[in-house]
């Protein structure tokens, strides 16, 4: 396997902090792993800067992460029966 870039490793590390096992994998993905990976990607692609376009991209990615976390708090996330 090829080595990952530092940016890809950061995203993978953020995603990997949330174990995907148990009865609520979808909630784990939506509440933890996926938002964490999106935030890490935002940090890598559009680091905090004075560039307005980068800040807009960063803000949008982080807003998606927050929306996923909020959605995971509802009963709308499918769970296995």
HUPE-V568192 format. One record per residue. N is the residue number from 0. RES is the residue in one small letter. PSI is psi in degrees with one decimal (NA if undefined). BURIAL is + if it has 16 or more other ideal C-beta (glycine too) atoms within 10 Angstrom, else -. Layout:
((N,RES,PSI,BURIAL) (N,RES,PSI,BURIAL))
This chain:
((0,x,137.7,-) (1,x,153.0,-) (2,x,144.9,-) (3,x,152.6,-) (4,x,164.1,-) (5,x,-37.1,-) (6,x,-46.5,-) (7,x,-38.5,-) (8,x,-39.6,-) (9,x,-42.4,+) (10,x,-45.8,+) (11,x,-41.2,-) (12,x,-43.3,-) (13,x,-43.9,+) (14,x,-40.2,+) (15,x,-8.8,-) (16,x,-8.4,-) (17,x,104.6,-) (18,x,136.5,-) (19,x,76.1,-) (20,x,171.1,-) (21,x,-166.3,-) (22,x,-11.8,-) (23,x,52.5,+) (24,x,-42.3,+) (25,x,-43.3,-) (26,x,-38.4,+) (27,x,-43.3,+) (28,x,-49.1,+) (29,x,-35.3,+) (30,x,-29.3,+) (31,x,-66.3,+) (32,x,-48.8,+) (33,x,-48.1,+) (34,x,-38.9,+) (35,x,-41.7,+) (36,x,-40.0,+) (37,x,-42.5,+) (38,x,-40.2,+) (39,x,-40.3,+) (40,x,-41.7,+) (41,x,-42.3,+) (42,x,-34.8,+) (43,x,-40.9,+) (44,x,-39.8,-) (45,x,74.3,+) (46,x,156.0,-) (47,x,123.5,-) (48,x,-177.7,-) (49,x,-0.6,-) (50,x,117.1,-) (51,x,-40.0,-) (52,x,-43.4,-) (53,x,-42.5,-) (54,x,-36.1,-) (55,x,-44.4,-) (56,x,-46.7,-) (57,x,-46.9,+) (58,x,-43.0,-) (59,x,-42.8,-) (60,x,-41.8,+) (61,x,-31.8,+) (62,x,-39.2,-) (63,x,-43.5,-) (64,x,-44.3,+) (65,x,-39.0,-) (66,x,-41.6,-) (67,x,-41.4,+) (68,x,-42.6,+) (69,x,-41.6,-) (70,x,-37.3,-) (71,x,-22.1,+) (72,x,-13.9,-) (73,x,178.0,-) (74,x,12.3,-) (75,x,-17.8,-) (76,x,128.0,+) (77,x,136.0,-) (78,x,149.6,-) (79,x,150.2,-) (80,x,NA,-))
